[in-house]
């Protein structure tokens, strides 16, 4: 009976040794907010201008 108490206590200590440092661990830093550097806007304007040129070319011919 004494051996089982010792084993149980050793397992409990092992669980606490493993689990407690994880409780105090640092949280994951949040991801930075997405920023627009203008490339997406420029690409959108370019697509619109190319579509306009295609339509004008179709209408002229």
Buried (B, 14 or more C-beta within 10 A) or exposed (E): EEEEEEEEEEEEEEEEEEEEEEEEEEEEEEEEEEEEEEEEEEEEEEEEEEEEEEEEEEEEE
